[in-house]
């Protein structure tokens, strides 16, 4: 099976991380995730992050930082790549059911999509600073 790259933006402000709740009619519907999406053919990570955050949240991107970790989404062709991202503006939920800013402790108690859950488990070992 051919792998499809998906970028997830790890956006942190004041010790809290931005997550969105997936629409119920999509894969992992109703679960929380770090925002992002699929890379188009030939698209760079930076361009995909800028496009996805503009479309999903109305945010600009100041900087795409380091790649933190990647996880396969079991039962699908997706590989989720988590990257530190600095944004401009305030997020607006254009695609997600809701948005929120959460502490690392709160993240461990949330209903997260599987790759996001795997990332959060290792968040203490890979801070986004």
PEURJO-V729030 format. One record per pair of residues at least 12 apart in sequence whose ideal C-beta (glycine too) atoms are under 8 Angstrom apart, sorted by the first residue. I is the first residue (numbers start at 1). GAP is how many residues later the second one is. If there is no record, write none. Layout:
# PEURJO-V729030
{{I | GAP} {I | GAP}}
This chain:
# PEURJO-V729030
{{1 | 76} {2 | 75} {3 | 69} {3 | 74} {3 | 75} {3 | 76} {4 | 34} {4 | 35} {4 | 73} {4 | 74} {4 | 75} {5 | 33} {5 | 34} {5 | 73} {5 | 74} {5 | 76} {6 | 30} {6 | 31} {6 | 32} {6 | 33} {6 | 67} {6 | 72} {6 | 73} {6 | 74} {6 | 75} {7 | 29} {7 | 30} {7 | 32} {7 | 38} {7 | 41} {7 | 42} {7 | 45} {7 | 73} {7 | 74} {7 | 76} {8 | 25} {8 | 26} {8 | 27} {8 | 28} {8 | 72} {8 | 73} {8 | 74} {8 | 75} {8 | 107} {8 | 108} {8 | 111} {9 | 25} {9 | 26} {9 | 27} {9 | 40} {9 | 43} {9 | 44} {9 | 74} {9 | 76} {9 | 78} {10 | 24} {10 | 58} {10 | 72} {10 | 73} {10 | 74} {10 | 75} {10 | 109} {10 | 118} {11 | 23} {11 | 24} {11 | 74} {11 | 75} {11 | 76} {12 | 72} {12 | 116} {12 | 117} {13 | 88} {14 | 87} {15 | 88} {15 | 89} {16 | 85} {16 | 86} {16 | 87} {17 | 17} {17 | 84} {17 | 85} {17 | 86} {17 | 87} {17 | 90} {17 | 111} {18 | 16} {18 | 17} {18 | 73} {18 | 81} {18 | 82} {18 | 83} {19 | 13} {19 | 14} {19 | 15} {19 | 16} {19 | 80} {19 | 81} {19 | 83} {19 | 88} {19 | 91} {19 | 93} {19 | 97} {20 | 12} {20 | 13} {20 | 15} {20 | 36} {20 | 37} {20 | 73} {20 | 75} {20 | 76} {20 | 77} {20 | 78} {20 | 79} {21 | 12} {21 | 75} {21 | 76} {21 | 77} {21 | 78} {21 | 79} {22 | 74} {22 | 75} {22 | 91} {23 | 72} {23 | 73} {23 | 74} {24 | 73} {27 | 49} {28 | 85} {28 | 86} {30 | 67} {30 | 81} {31 | 80} {31 | 81} {31 | 82} {31 | 85} {32 | 68} {32 | 78} {32 | 79} {32 | 80} {32 | 81} {32 | 84} {33 | 79} {33 | 80} {33 | 83} {34 | 48} {34 | 82} {34 | 85} {35 | 17} {35 | 18} {35 | 21} {35 | 22} {35 | 56} {35 | 61} {36 | 12} {36 | 13} {36 | 16} {36 | 17} {36 | 20} {36 | 44} {37 | 14} {37 | 15} {37 | 18} {37 | 19} {38 | 40} {45 | 19} {45 | 22} {45 | 36} {45 | 38} {46 | 15} {46 | 18} {49 | 12} {49 | 15} {49 | 34} {49 | 36} {53 | 32} {53 | 34} {55 | 39} {55 | 40} {56 | 38} {56 | 39} {56 | 40} {57 | 34} {57 | 35} {57 | 36} {57 | 37} {57 | 39} {57 | 42} {58 | 31} {58 | 33} {58 | 34} {58 | 36} {59 | 28} {59 | 29} {59 | 30} {59 | 31} {59 | 32} {60 | 27} {60 | 28} {60 | 29} {61 | 24} {61 | 25} {61 | 26} {61 | 27} {62 | 24} {62 | 25} {62 | 26} {63 | 22} {63 | 23} {64 | 19} {64 | 20} {64 | 21} {65 | 18} {65 | 19} {65 | 20} {65 | 21} {65 | 63} {66 | 17} {66 | 18} {67 | 14} {67 | 15} {67 | 16} {68 | 14} {68 | 15} {68 | 16} {68 | 51} {68 | 58} {68 | 60} {69 | 12} {69 | 13} {69 | 50} {69 | 53} {69 | 57} {70 | 12} {71 | 43} {71 | 44} {71 | 47} {71 | 48} {72 | 43} {73 | 40} {73 | 41} {73 | 42} {74 | 40} {78 | 37} {80 | 35} {80 | 36} {80 | 39} {82 | 37} {84 | 44} {104 | 16} {104 | 19} {104 | 20} {107 | 13} {107 | 16} {108 | 12} {108 | 13}}
